[in-house]
Amino acid sequence: MLKDTMSGFELYQPTDVDNALALVDRFGKNGWLLAGGYDSLDWFKNRGKTPVAIIDLAGVEELRGVREVGEILEIGALTTLTEIERHPLINERFSLLAEAASKVASPQIRNAATLGGNLCQDTRCWYYRYGLNCYRAEGNTCYASGPEALNREHALFGASRCVAVTPSDTGPVLVVLDAEMVVRNSKGEHIIKAEDFFMDPAVDLTRMTVLEPGDLLTAIRIPNTWAKQSFYFEKVRDRNSWDFALVSIAAAFVVEGGVVDDLRVTCGGVQCVPRRLRKVEDFVRGLPKNERTGELAAEISVSGAQVLNKNHFKVSLMKNLVKRAIRDG
Ligand SMILES: Cc1cc2nc3c(=O)[nH]c(=O)nc-3n(C[C@H](O)[C@H](O)[C@H](O)COP(=O)(O)OP(=O)(O)OC[C@H]3O[C@@H](n4cnc5c(N)ncnc54)[C@H](O)[C@@H]3O)c2cc1C
């Protein structure tokens, strides 16, 4: 693969959603939506992706900002991660999201990178990103799952030919908060639950989300269901200055008299999609929120894990995160 040499493309800079959608429709698979560019530019520079037309969303003001719509908080897809980290309403109601946003990459990246881009970004499996002809790149092998493969960052669950994981720090949080994705295309608007937004590799290996060519993610809506509840977010990474999660956890709890009335727990970095831990949720509901419950839940959380040759450590890491979330969240 050529490095640091971007190929030519046509640049379009629409200023409203209708024009953006017209361009998306016109170019179909040959078009590429650009938000902050922090995932996209890597691909372009290495010529891993060579779109004919880039549709730069930066001038589409209606995609930016945080607003209250009745009982719902709506965040425009082009809102930057720094804005999310600092926004008073998000901090007051959904500090879990502000905290996760604050842990993405570096401050410079967060200043330009957007929530929509964070949710739609591609996986970081380096075999794939290096341009190898793997399953995800429509080839016929997975370079990350062989006996000699370097796969300490890869999946414990749900692999289907490809063992790559979701790199998004905000995805697991939005699943916990029962968020909804607002998607527009030339036929109109539709809503997708955050939990259904990420693509199961068994269904389609070549996409990270269920968005189709022609779709634009315009906003993320968070209902008040979990507003101001007890939250827990932790991201374990190799470098604390900036790095992708090895494993992350996002959780929300409704607690009455020390007993867990309701909860949501989701992990990042262990599957191609944010992994909602439903068995943990079912087990913990109605139990005291303490270390013992956390320890038992931790065992349940990793049942069914399928380790690769270099990622065994993720099992204990995930157990510890589940225990800490339930004990301390
Ligand atoms: C050094 C470095 C460190 C990083 N660390 C982390 C990390 O720790 N955690 C983490 O989560 N991520 C990390 N990232 C990944 C990623 O760059 C950021 O998460 C960022 O949020 C991506 O947002 P963006 O706006 O720059 O996306 P872009 O690159 O503009 O877009 C990313 C993808 O989303 C699509 N897209 C963007 N907006 C829309 C939309 N509205 N509708 C439909 N499709 C859309 C684009 O077409 C593209 O495919 C890192 C990246 C770098 C370069």
The ligand as a Tripos MOL2 file, in Angstrom:
@<TRIPOS>MOLECULE
LIG
   53    58     1     0     0
SMALL
NO_CHARGES

@<TRIPOS>ATOM
      1 C1         -4.4560    9.1430   16.7190 C.3       1 LIG1
      2 C2         -5.8960    8.7200   16.8190 C.ar      1 LIG1
      3 C3         -6.3840    8.2290   18.0170 C.ar      1 LIG1
      4 C4         -7.7030    7.8550   18.1160 C.ar      1 LIG1
      5 N1         -8.1740    7.3960   19.3130 N.ar      1 LIG1
      6 C5         -9.4560    7.0580   19.4510 C.ar      1 LIG1
      7 C6         -9.9560    6.6260   20.7310 C.ar      1 LIG1
      8 O1         -9.2500    6.5500   21.7110 O.2       1 LIG1
      9 N2        -11.2790    6.2930   20.8040 N.ar      1 LIG1
     10 C7        -12.1180    6.3650   19.7340 C.ar      1 LIG1
     11 O2        -13.3040    6.0940   19.8970 O.2       1 LIG1
     12 N3        -11.6590    6.7530   18.5170 N.ar      1 LIG1
     13 C8        -10.3750    7.1230   18.3620 C.ar      1 LIG1
     14 N4         -9.9090    7.5490   17.1270 N.ar      1 LIG1
     15 C9        -10.7440    7.3250   15.9430 C.3       1 LIG1
     16 C10       -11.5440    8.4720   15.2820 C.3       1 LIG1
     17 O3        -10.7310    9.2610   14.5030 O.3       1 LIG1
     18 C11       -12.2460    9.3460   16.2260 C.3       1 LIG1
     19 O4        -12.9820    8.5380   17.0660 O.3       1 LIG1
     20 C12       -13.1740   10.4090   15.6080 C.3       1 LIG1
     21 O5        -14.2500   10.6380   16.4990 O.3       1 LIG1
     22 C13       -13.7310   10.1760   14.2470 C.3       1 LIG1
     23 O6        -14.5890   11.2780   13.9870 O.3       1 LIG1
     24 P1        -14.4010   12.2140   12.7150 P.3       1 LIG1
     25 O7        -15.4770   13.2310   12.7700 O.co2     1 LIG1
     26 O8        -13.0090   12.6940   12.6260 O.co2     1 LIG1
     27 O9        -14.7010   11.1330   11.5930 O.3       1 LIG1
     28 P2        -14.4190   11.0940   10.0300 P.3       1 LIG1
     29 O10       -13.0690   10.5680    9.7690 O.co2     1 LIG1
     30 O11       -14.7910   12.3700    9.3580 O.co2     1 LIG1
     31 O12       -15.5100    9.9910    9.6380 O.3       1 LIG1
     32 C14       -15.3600    8.6620   10.0940 C.3       1 LIG1
     33 C15       -16.3210    7.7680    9.2990 C.3       1 LIG1
     34 O13       -17.6510    8.0860    9.6070 O.3       1 LIG1
     35 C16       -18.3770    8.4500    8.4430 C.3       1 LIG1
     36 N5        -19.2640    9.5490    8.8520 N.ar      1 LIG1
     37 C17       -18.8780   10.6610    9.5350 C.ar      1 LIG1
     38 N6        -19.9580   11.4050    9.8140 N.ar      1 LIG1
     39 C18       -21.0360   10.7480    9.3020 C.ar      1 LIG1
     40 C19       -22.4400   11.0160    9.2710 C.ar      1 LIG1
     41 N7        -22.9640   12.1050    9.8480 N.pl3     1 LIG1
     42 N8        -23.2590   10.1300    8.6610 N.ar      1 LIG1
     43 C20       -22.7550    9.0040    8.0930 C.ar      1 LIG1
     44 N9        -21.4360    8.6900    8.0940 N.ar      1 LIG1
     45 C21       -20.5920    9.5580    8.6940 C.ar      1 LIG1
     46 C22       -17.3270    8.8660    7.4360 C.3       1 LIG1
     47 O14       -17.7780    8.6990    6.0970 O.3       1 LIG1
     48 C23       -16.1930    7.9260    7.7830 C.3       1 LIG1
     49 O15       -16.4140    6.6700    7.1880 O.3       1 LIG1
     50 C24        -8.5710    7.9550   16.9950 C.ar      1 LIG1
     51 C25        -8.0740    8.4430   15.7850 C.ar      1 LIG1
     52 C26        -6.7500    8.8310   15.6970 C.ar      1 LIG1
     53 C27        -6.2580    9.3660   14.3930 C.3       1 LIG1
@<TRIPOS>BOND
     1     1     2 1
     2     2     3 ar
     3     2    52 ar
     4     3     4 ar
     5     4     5 ar
     6     4    50 ar
     7     5     6 ar
     8     6     7 ar
     9     6    13 1
    10     7     8 2
    11     7     9 ar
    12     9    10 ar
    13    10    11 2
    14    10    12 ar
    15    12    13 ar
    16    13    14 ar
    17    14    15 1
    18    14    50 ar
    19    15    16 1
    20    16    17 1
    21    16    18 1
    22    18    19 1
    23    18    20 1
    24    20    21 1
    25    20    22 1
    26    22    23 1
    27    23    24 1
    28    24    25 2
    29    24    26 1
    30    24    27 1
    31    27    28 1
    32    28    29 2
    33    28    30 1
    34    28    31 1
    35    31    32 1
    36    32    33 1
    37    33    34 1
    38    33    48 1
    39    34    35 1
    40    35    36 1
    41    35    46 1
    42    36    37 ar
    43    36    45 ar
    44    37    38 ar
    45    38    39 ar
    46    39    40 ar
    47    39    45 ar
    48    40    41 1
    49    40    42 ar
    50    42    43 ar
    51    43    44 ar
    52    44    45 ar
    53    46    47 1
    54    46    48 1
    55    48    49 1
    56    50    51 ar
    57    51    52 ar
    58    52    53 1
@<TRIPOS>SUBSTRUCTURE
     1 LIG1         1 GROUP 0 **** ****
